[in-house]
């Protein structure tokens, strides 16, 4: 896993994910709200109950991973083989079917996503992932992205990771092909442990 800069707090300026997101999309800052407008907005957005992890961290909890996997289960198998709960990481899965209850995550997480679209960057992001990240509460907890892809996609290899990193202003931590290799799984497991440990050490004193 490549080195990344320290990250703390919420991600400023993150914008909603749309099907037209591109790697080089310009950043459009949102207008600042007055205190009264902010209070009104918060009152209009009731807090949602956090979803339960698919797999709970064992021992000391240090962070979370959210992943999406299609019916092929390729990403699900990769995540399972990483054995993330053993290093203190909660694991959440984005629902596949629209009728399922939406996933709500109230802790800092790294998202792991496959790349769709067959080489078309405008279709690289699974719609389920787009919906999940378009929830501002979920998006505020995003700290990084890991993506899989197919080298046959050419320049669009792992483009889902590029899109999320650019639109949400978080680091693209790692990429792997298709179902990954044992070496990929080792790097992700060890890299995420180090990444979340770094986040914890950079957290301001007294922060929750």
Buried (B, 14 or more C-beta within 10 A) or exposed (E): BEEBEEBBEEBEEBBEBBEEBBBEEEEEEEEEEEEEEEEEEEEEEEEEEEBEBBBEBEEEBBBBBBBBBEEEEBBBBBBBBBBBBEBBBBBBBBBEEEEEEBBBBBBBBBBBBBBBBEBEBBBBBBEBBBBBBEBEEBBBBBBBBBBBBBEEBEEBBBBBBBBBBBBBBBBBBBBBBBBBEEEBBEBBBEBBBBBBBBBBEEEEEEEE
